């Protein structure tokens, strides 16, 4: 009887000693998972703080050249309803995406890869430039530049300032789709801007995408379209 009692006492003591370590291990695991997103965000904003040193720089990892351009967001000169479209190079700062509703001014780079997404939003080179007929597709990370994208509502306006003009869009509808679904990012016959990002997920990357389709309302070119030589 005494032996059985001693065994139970020893087992109880072991449980009491091990429990705090077990609980601590669980807390550390949860904290590590929760810190994945903030750590990524900190990395991106650290890059922003040193943006001047990154201008026209070359990535040691990919060889990508980040090209910075002067984007006029407060043009006060004459504008035109039709004009010349200037095609950017891959990795070039091509536009500034603005929204008074969200209080944002986001740099938009031409082309898309992991490195460019750390510097701003990316305009898919498989889609059309602002001012061209069709679907202009822009994406960014949900935990950085498009963190507040889901706050847009139908009827809100967004502006895309490029090196050659200003284009104003009105939000038509909210969209949600799987990453494998190309319906909303494919060619279209109407003049639209599609903005999208991943659905926020604290556990990591999500296959769900959320975004908005915006219709082109106004086009203001900084230079008139040149007449073709006869």
Backbone bond lengths (Angstrom), bond angles and torsions (degrees), N, CA, C in turn:
res aa  C-N    CA-C-N  psi(-1)  N-CA   C-N-CA  omega(-1)  CA-C   N-CA-C  phi
1 X - - - 1.465 - - 1.510 110.75 -
2 X 1.397 114.86 -43.88 1.460 119.47 179.36 1.527 111.20 -65.11
3 X 1.373 114.59 -37.77 1.477 118.27 179.51 1.525 110.96 -62.71
4 X 1.334 115.28 -44.04 1.476 119.93 -179.76 1.526 110.29 -63.45
5 X 1.350 115.24 -37.78 1.462 120.27 179.37 1.524 110.35 -65.25
6 X 1.352 115.28 -41.17 1.472 120.48 -179.75 1.527 111.09 -64.79
7 X 1.355 115.98 -39.39 1.473 120.48 178.30 1.518 111.17 -61.09
8 X 1.342 115.58 -44.55 1.467 120.15 179.71 1.520 111.27 -63.67
9 X 1.353 116.05 -37.91 1.469 120.45 179.85 1.522 110.62 -65.49
10 X 1.355 115.15 -42.64 1.465 119.52 179.24 1.520 111.10 -63.94
11 X 1.340 116.74 -43.67 1.471 121.72 179.66 1.516 110.30 -61.50
12 X 1.334 115.88 -42.18 1.456 120.86 179.91 1.519 111.02 -64.14
13 X 1.331 116.26 -39.72 1.468 120.91 -180.00 1.518 110.80 -65.59
14 X 1.339 116.35 -41.10 1.471 121.08 179.48 1.521 110.48 -63.08
15 X 1.340 115.03 -42.69 1.480 119.78 179.70 1.517 110.54 -62.07
16 X 1.349 115.58 -43.82 1.473 119.67 -179.52 1.532 111.36 -63.88
17 X 1.317 116.46 -35.89 1.481 120.04 179.98 1.524 110.91 -74.09
18 X 1.329 116.84 -40.35 1.473 120.94 -174.45 1.522 113.05 -77.48
19 X 1.328 116.32 -30.05 1.477 119.90 -174.93 1.536 113.54 -55.72
20 X 1.337 119.07 -48.79 1.481 118.10 179.75 1.521 113.34 -59.07
21 X 1.349 116.83 -38.16 1.463 120.21 178.95 1.526 110.90 -66.54
22 X 1.324 116.19 -39.38 1.469 120.97 179.44 1.523 110.56 -64.71
23 X 1.342 116.28 -45.91 1.471 121.36 179.24 1.530 110.35 -62.67
24 X 1.336 116.48 -41.73 1.466 120.89 179.49 1.522 111.07 -61.90
25 X 1.347 116.51 -40.46 1.470 120.71 179.87 1.528 110.80 -63.35
26 X 1.337 116.76 -41.04 1.466 120.69 178.57 1.531 110.22 -63.87
27 X 1.334 116.91 -43.54 1.470 121.43 -179.39 1.523 111.24 -62.70
28 X 1.328 116.10 -41.30 1.471 120.36 178.43 1.521 110.72 -62.82
29 X 1.349 116.44 -41.60 1.469 120.72 178.91 1.510 112.11 -62.85
30 X 1.340 116.49 -44.88 1.466 120.97 179.75 1.515 110.78 -63.96
31 X 1.336 116.11 -42.27 1.468 120.64 179.53 1.515 111.39 -63.12
32 X 1.327 116.54 -40.58 1.470 120.73 -179.99 1.512 111.27 -62.12
33 X 1.343 116.42 -42.74 1.472 120.30 178.76 1.517 110.50 -65.16
34 X 1.336 116.19 -43.92 1.464 120.64 -177.56 1.514 112.33 -65.58
35 X 1.344 116.52 -26.69 1.461 120.32 -177.37 1.515 113.41 -85.02
36 X 1.341 117.90 -5.94 1.468 120.40 -178.90 1.507 110.60 -59.40
37 X 1.333 117.65 -51.20 1.460 122.04 -177.85 1.527 112.22 -66.04
38 X 1.383 118.58 -50.77 1.456 117.92 179.21 1.517 113.26 -58.45
39 X 1.339 117.17 -34.26 1.457 119.69 179.54 1.514 110.81 -65.75
40 X 1.340 116.58 -41.44 1.459 120.14 177.27 1.512 110.61 -63.03
41 X 1.352 115.73 -42.01 1.464 119.50 -178.97 1.528 110.12 -64.63
42 X 1.344 117.06 -42.05 1.459 120.61 179.49 1.510 111.11 -60.21
43 X 1.328 116.59 -39.95 1.457 120.90 178.74 1.519 111.56 -61.21
44 X 1.347 116.16 -43.92 1.461 120.39 -179.09 1.518 111.62 -65.03
45 X 1.343 117.18 -45.52 1.447 119.65 -177.44 1.525 111.48 -72.21
46 X 1.331 117.30 -24.48 1.459 119.47 172.00 1.521 109.82 -66.22
47 X 1.326 115.98 -39.12 1.468 119.81 175.86 1.518 110.76 -61.66
48 X 1.336 116.89 -40.49 1.461 120.30 179.99 1.515 111.01 -63.62
49 X 1.331 117.35 -38.20 1.449 121.21 -178.18 1.522 111.52 -63.14
50 X 1.333 116.21 -27.60 1.451 120.79 -179.79 1.525 112.04 -111.18
51 X 1.344 115.94 29.23 1.464 121.19 -176.49 1.522 112.52 -57.70
52 X 1.349 118.07 -36.32 1.459 120.26 -178.36 1.522 111.63 -58.89
53 X 1.331 116.63 -36.26 1.455 119.51 -178.46 1.515 111.96 -78.07
54 X 1.342 117.26 -12.05 1.463 121.27 -178.98 1.525 112.43 -94.15
55 X 1.333 117.84 -11.71 1.456 120.16 -176.26 1.517 110.92 -60.47
56 X 1.351 113.82 132.40 1.461 121.24 -179.48 1.523 112.05 53.41
57 X 1.327 116.53 25.46 1.454 119.53 -179.72 1.506 111.48 -86.24
58 X 1.324 116.64 168.62 1.450 121.82 179.06 1.513 108.99 -118.02
59 X 1.293 117.16 131.68 1.453 121.89 179.34 1.524 109.85 -74.89
60 X 1.345 116.13 131.50 1.467 120.03 176.63 1.518 111.05 -70.55
61 X 1.351 116.96 -25.25 1.460 120.47 -175.59 1.531 111.94 -82.12
62 X 1.316 117.57 -43.57 1.459 120.02 -172.41 1.517 114.35 -115.80
63 X 1.333 117.15 -14.74 1.462 119.70 -175.91 1.514 112.25 77.93
64 X 1.334 117.39 7.46 1.453 121.50 -179.08 1.524 110.41 -70.86
65 X 1.323 116.33 132.11 1.454 121.12 175.53 1.526 108.87 -94.06
66 X 1.320 116.44 120.85 1.458 121.50 176.62 1.523 107.30 -89.50
67 X 1.330 116.49 114.48 1.463 120.86 -177.47 1.524 109.92 -105.35
68 X 1.315 116.25 121.35 1.458 121.36 178.67 1.524 109.98 -94.73
69 X 1.327 117.20 136.58 1.462 122.80 179.29 1.520 109.08 -122.60
70 X 1.318 116.03 156.46 1.458 120.90 175.01 1.536 108.72 -83.91
71 X 1.312 116.32 115.08 1.464 121.49 179.64 1.535 108.95 -106.61
72 X 1.319 116.29 120.90 1.461 121.89 -179.12 1.531 109.83 -86.98
73 X 1.329 116.27 108.35 1.470 120.06 179.69 1.526 112.11 -98.93
74 X 1.324 117.26 -2.47 1.467 121.33 -179.59 1.522 110.26 -132.88
75 X 1.296 116.22 49.38 1.462 121.66 -178.55 1.527 110.18 -65.13
76 X 1.338 116.22 124.81 1.460 119.68 -178.85 1.529 112.17 -116.16
77 X 1.331 115.96 11.48 1.462 120.15 178.05 1.517 111.19 -91.94
78 X 1.319 115.22 -172.83 1.457 120.60 179.95 1.523 110.75 -69.86
79 X 1.324 115.58 144.61 1.460 120.21 176.93 1.526 109.41 -126.32
80 X 1.346 115.72 166.35 1.462 121.45 -173.51 1.525 109.50 -134.45
81 X 1.310 115.51 151.46 1.470 120.47 -178.52 1.529 112.29 -75.09
82 X 1.321 116.30 -17.99 1.466 121.24 178.38 1.519 108.19 -139.66
83 X 1.307 117.26 145.08 1.454 120.16 -177.39 1.513 112.66 -164.41
84 X 1.320 114.55 -176.06 1.462 120.65 -178.76 1.531 110.39 -86.26
85 X 1.321 115.25 136.52 1.463 121.46 176.93 1.529 108.83 -96.96
86 X 1.323 116.08 127.55 1.465 121.48 -179.24 1.525 108.78 -99.54
87 X 1.321 116.41 115.49 1.465 120.28 -178.10 1.531 110.62 -80.27
88 X 1.326 117.65 123.88 1.473 120.93 -179.54 1.521 112.25 -79.99
89 X 1.326 115.52 167.56 1.458 121.27 173.73 1.519 108.97 -91.77
90 X 1.319 115.93 157.71 1.466 120.15 179.36 1.530 109.36 -58.57
91 X 1.320 116.07 130.43 1.460 120.57 179.16 1.514 113.66 89.29
92 X 1.320 117.38 4.74 1.464 120.83 -178.42 1.527 110.99 -90.89
93 X 1.339 116.03 139.94 1.453 120.68 172.33 1.517 106.91 -66.28
94 X 1.307 115.51 110.96 1.456 122.04 -168.04 1.525 112.97 -103.70
95 X 1.339 116.39 -28.03 1.465 119.44 -175.26 1.521 110.49 -162.25
96 X 1.349 113.76 169.56 1.463 121.85 170.62 1.525 107.17 -121.22
97 X 1.321 116.06 123.91 1.463 121.57 177.67 1.519 108.27 -93.61
98 X 1.347 116.56 122.69 1.459 120.56 -176.14 1.524 111.71 -123.08
99 X 1.317 114.76 146.08 1.468 120.99 175.53 1.523 108.19 -146.54
100 X 1.323 115.88 117.13 1.464 119.62 176.04 1.526 110.18 -66.83
101 X 1.317 116.47 -34.86 1.468 120.95 -179.61 1.533 110.60 -59.89
102 X 1.319 116.54 -43.45 1.458 120.79 -177.84 1.522 112.39 -92.66
103 X 1.332 117.26 -12.97 1.457 120.66 -177.71 1.517 112.43 65.79
104 X 1.344 116.60 44.43 1.465 120.71 -175.45 1.526 111.75 -124.75
105 X 1.314 114.98 149.38 1.465 124.27 169.19 1.523 105.47 -134.73
106 X 1.325 116.65 102.09 1.469 121.23 -171.76 1.521 110.96 -109.32
107 X 1.334 118.07 127.79 1.463 120.01 175.04 1.523 110.28 -68.11
108 X 1.319 116.28 138.12 1.464 121.44 -179.27 1.525 108.88 -120.91
109 X 1.330 116.47 123.79 1.463 122.11 -179.22 1.522 110.20 -103.30
110 X 1.333 114.65 147.67 1.463 120.14 179.74 1.523 109.10 -82.90
111 X 1.326 114.91 123.92 1.463 119.55 -175.73 1.519 109.33 100.18
112 X 1.316 116.11 171.89 1.462 119.08 -177.28 1.516 111.36 -147.70
113 X 1.338 115.77 127.11 1.462 122.11 167.70 1.527 107.46 -158.77
114 X 1.322 116.98 176.39 1.464 120.95 -173.90 1.517 112.34 -60.57
115 X 1.326 116.38 -37.86 1.468 119.00 -177.72 1.530 111.72 -69.41
116 X 1.325 116.95 -43.91 1.462 120.22 179.57 1.523 111.10 -63.28
117 X 1.332 116.75 -34.85 1.464 120.67 179.68 1.525 112.21 -66.84
118 X 1.324 117.34 -16.33 1.456 120.38 175.31 1.527 111.03 -80.44
119 X 1.322 116.77 -20.40 1.463 121.07 -177.22 1.521 113.07 -98.08
120 X 1.320 117.71 -17.85 1.457 120.24 -178.60 1.519 111.13 171.32
121 X 1.327 115.07 -159.14 1.464 120.67 174.25 1.526 108.71 -83.32
122 X 1.326 116.44 162.38 1.464 121.38 -178.25 1.528 110.38 -124.87
123 X 1.335 114.87 131.52 1.463 121.27 176.32 1.528 107.05 -96.29
124 X 1.321 116.12 115.38 1.469 120.80 -176.49 1.521 111.21 -59.04
125 X 1.321 116.87 124.66 1.465 120.89 -179.20 1.528 111.94 -70.12
126 X 1.328 116.78 -11.82 1.472 120.43 175.96 1.529 111.17 -82.47
127 X 1.330 116.76 -8.76 1.461 121.10 177.90 1.527 109.15 -103.57
128 X 1.337 117.01 178.76 1.460 120.34 -174.57 1.522 110.91 -89.63
129 X 1.330 115.15 156.48 1.455 121.59 174.67 1.530 109.74 -73.56
130 X 1.314 116.53 155.71 1.467 120.53 174.86 1.523 108.73 -58.21
131 X 1.317 115.95 129.66 1.454 120.89 -177.65 1.510 113.32 102.76
132 X 1.330 116.51 -20.65 1.456 120.31 175.52 1.526 109.61 -87.11
133 X 1.301 116.09 156.51 1.461 121.45 -179.91 1.526 110.25 -71.42
134 X 1.323 116.49 125.68 1.450 118.95 175.85 1.516 113.95 130.57
135 X 1.338 115.53 -152.78 1.452 123.82 -171.42 1.529 111.38 -106.44
136 X 1.329 117.00 114.59 1.468 122.12 173.78 1.523 107.84 -93.70
137 X 1.334 117.27 122.42 1.464 121.43 -172.77 1.521 110.72 -114.44
138 X 1.330 115.71 122.67 1.469 121.50 -179.40 1.520 109.41 -127.16
139 X 1.330 116.02 133.31 1.465 120.99 179.16 1.525 110.15 -132.56
140 X 1.337 115.86 160.60 1.471 122.02 176.30 1.521 108.29 -158.77
141 X 1.336 116.15 167.52 1.462 120.12 -179.94 1.520 111.42 -70.17
142 X 1.332 116.21 142.51 1.457 121.38 -179.47 1.525 112.05 -72.65
143 X 1.336 117.88 -23.44 1.457 119.66 -178.14 1.527 112.64 -95.22
144 X 1.346 116.61 7.48 1.464 119.39 177.12 1.526 109.43 -134.02
145 X 1.327 116.91 -99.08 1.461 121.58 -169.56 1.524 114.53 -70.51
146 X 1.320 117.94 -29.50 1.467 120.67 178.35 1.529 111.64 -108.67
147 X 1.327 116.49 32.13 1.466 120.46 -178.84 1.525 111.79 -63.36
148 X 1.338 117.02 -30.39 1.465 120.58 -177.56 1.527 112.99 -107.85
149 X 1.303 116.98 14.07 1.466 120.14 -176.62 1.521 112.14 -57.21
150 X 1.326 117.03 -36.62 1.467 120.31 -176.24 1.528 113.08 -68.78
151 X 1.334 117.60 -4.91 1.467 120.98 178.51 1.527 112.59 -84.99
152 X 1.328 116.34 -9.51 1.462 118.76 175.96 1.529 110.02 -65.62
153 X 1.327 115.16 150.72 1.455 120.91 178.78 1.530 109.38 -131.48
154 X 1.314 115.48 160.28 1.456 121.34 176.33 1.534 109.79 -55.79
155 X 1.336 116.08 130.50 1.452 120.91 -179.40 1.509 114.30 97.77
156 X 1.355 117.88 -16.16 1.463 120.63 175.98 1.519 110.10 -67.81
157 X 1.330 116.57 154.95 1.457 120.24 178.54 1.525 111.01 -111.13
158 X 1.312 115.57 146.73 1.464 122.69 172.28 1.524 107.37 -130.32
159 X 1.321 115.79 148.05 1.463 120.89 -177.00 1.520 110.38 -121.28
160 X 1.312 115.57 136.61 1.456 121.51 176.06 1.523 107.98 -115.07
161 X 1.325 115.59 108.45 1.465 121.14 176.51 1.520 108.97 -94.97
162 X 1.321 117.05 118.74 1.453 122.15 178.10 1.529 109.04 -108.35
163 X 1.315 116.51 -179.66 1.463 119.81 178.12 1.523 111.23 -71.19
164 X 1.341 117.80 -15.66 1.461 119.92 -175.88 1.534 113.81 -115.58
165 X 1.333 117.96 -4.74 1.453 118.37 179.45 1.513 113.83 173.15
166 X 1.319 115.11 176.70 1.456 122.31 179.45 1.525 109.60 -116.85
167 X 1.338 115.40 134.60 1.465 120.79 -176.68 1.531 108.59 -129.06
168 X 1.324 114.35 124.91 1.458 120.57 -175.67 1.528 109.53 -109.17
169 X 1.336 115.50 130.17 1.457 121.65 -176.99 1.527 110.23 -122.77
170 X 1.328 115.42 152.37 1.465 121.49 175.72 1.527 108.87 -117.25
171 X 1.330 115.51 133.33 1.467 120.67 -178.90 1.530 110.02 -65.36
172 X 1.332 114.91 124.13 1.465 120.72 179.86 1.524 111.99 -95.41
173 X 1.348 116.27 -46.77 1.463 119.10 -176.65 1.516 111.62 -158.39
174 X 1.321 114.47 155.45 1.462 121.43 175.15 1.526 108.18 -89.96
175 X 1.339 116.45 144.78 1.461 120.49 -178.59 1.527 110.71 -130.08
176 X 1.323 115.66 155.98 1.459 122.90 174.34 1.514 107.33 -145.50
177 X 1.335 116.54 135.66 1.460 119.30 -176.30 1.517 110.82 -160.22
178 X 1.334 115.56 162.58 1.465 121.88 175.98 1.535 109.30 -77.95
179 X 1.322 116.76 152.03 1.467 120.83 -178.86 1.530 112.11 -59.82
180 X 1.330 116.73 -26.78 1.464 121.03 -179.67 1.533 112.87 -81.73
181 X 1.311 116.86 -10.25 1.470 122.22 -177.82 1.532 109.32 -87.28
182 X 1.334 117.03 115.84 1.463 121.64 -176.25 1.530 113.10 -94.62
183 X 1.321 116.47 6.28 1.461 120.64 -174.01 1.527 113.25 -54.02
184 X 1.323 117.50 -46.67 1.459 120.77 -172.49 1.533 113.54 -87.84
185 X 1.306 117.62 -12.25 1.469 120.11 -177.55 1.531 112.07 -109.66
186 X 1.319 116.40 6.99 1.462 121.07 -179.25 1.525 111.19 -90.45
187 X 1.320 115.73 179.46 1.466 122.74 179.97 1.523 110.25 -61.18
188 X 1.331 116.36 142.13 1.457 120.97 175.92 1.529 108.88 -133.05
189 X 1.308 116.81 162.29 1.468 120.92 -179.85 1.520 111.85 -93.72
190 X 1.329 117.18 -14.21 1.470 120.30 179.30 1.531 109.70 -99.21
191 X 1.350 115.83 161.65 1.465 120.78 179.22 1.519 108.77 -85.70
192 X 1.311 115.91 105.55 1.459 120.21 -176.00 1.525 111.82 -137.54
193 X 1.324 114.12 161.15 1.461 122.55 171.96 1.521 106.76 -120.89
194 X 1.331 116.71 124.73 1.455 121.24 177.67 1.521 109.17 -109.10
195 X 1.317 115.98 120.60 1.460 122.60 177.68 1.518 108.17 -110.42
196 X 1.339 117.07 132.42 1.463 117.54 178.49 1.521 111.41 -152.64
197 X 1.329 114.65 161.75 1.455 122.21 178.19 1.526 108.28 -152.60
198 X 1.332 117.07 174.87 1.464 120.80 175.84 1.523 109.84 -73.60
199 X 1.308 116.12 150.47 1.456 120.10 172.15 1.520 108.03 -70.41
200 X 1.325 116.65 133.56 1.463 120.84 -176.06 1.526 111.23 -61.52
201 X 1.339 115.40 128.26 1.458 121.12 -179.14 1.517 107.60 -145.31
202 X 1.330 117.16 114.59 1.462 121.28 -176.19 1.526 113.20 -64.69
203 X 1.324 116.87 -21.84 1.466 120.11 -176.96 1.523 112.84 -85.30
204 X 1.337 118.26 -4.09 1.460 119.89 178.60 1.510 112.61 137.57
205 X 1.333 115.38 -162.41 1.457 120.81 -177.04 1.523 111.14 -63.50
206 X 1.335 114.39 142.66 1.463 120.30 -179.96 1.520 109.89 -114.90
207 X 1.320 116.72 148.03 1.467 121.54 175.85 1.526 111.08 -83.42
208 X 1.321 116.50 -7.80 1.462 121.28 179.48 1.535 110.26 -85.78
209 X 1.339 115.90 138.90 1.458 121.49 176.85 1.524 108.94 -120.29
210 X 1.327 115.73 143.59 1.455 120.64 174.57 1.527 108.07 -128.51
211 X 1.320 117.35 153.46 1.447 118.83 -179.61 1.508 113.03 -179.03
212 X 1.343 114.97 -162.31 1.455 121.04 -176.50 1.529 110.53 -144.45
213 X 1.315 115.30 144.32 1.457 121.75 171.09 1.523 107.11 -101.18
214 X 1.330 115.99 129.69 1.464 121.64 -177.44 1.531 109.18 -123.33
215 X 1.324 116.27 135.39 1.461 121.51 179.47 1.529 110.54 -91.86
216 X 1.337 115.66 140.41 1.463 120.44 177.52 1.521 109.87 -69.23
217 X 1.333 116.31 125.37 1.463 122.08 -179.11 1.533 111.55 -105.95
218 X 1.323 117.48 -43.01 1.456 121.56 -176.38 1.523 110.59 -141.87
219 X 1.341 115.16 145.44 1.472 122.15 174.83 1.517 108.72 -127.23
220 X 1.319 116.93 127.78 1.463 121.64 -179.97 1.531 108.44 -129.18
221 X 1.320 115.95 101.10 1.471 120.60 179.44 1.529 109.98 -86.34
222 X 1.323 115.53 144.49 1.463 120.05 -178.67 1.527 112.65 -81.55
223 X 1.325 116.32 -24.07 1.464 121.28 177.79 1.527 108.58 -128.96
224 X 1.341 118.09 141.46 1.474 120.19 179.87 1.521 110.95 -69.63
225 X 1.324 115.59 156.18 1.451 120.54 178.25 1.541 109.27 -71.78
226 X 1.320 115.48 132.40 1.460 120.46 -178.04 1.522 109.46 -76.29
227 X 1.320 114.11 139.09 1.456 118.52 177.60 1.516 110.13 -73.11
228 X 1.324 116.34 138.26 1.464 120.39 178.90 1.519 110.26 -67.66
229 X 1.340 115.31 142.06 1.468 119.59 178.56 1.530 110.52 -65.70
230 X 1.312 114.77 134.90 1.462 118.34 -179.97 1.526 110.67 -81.63
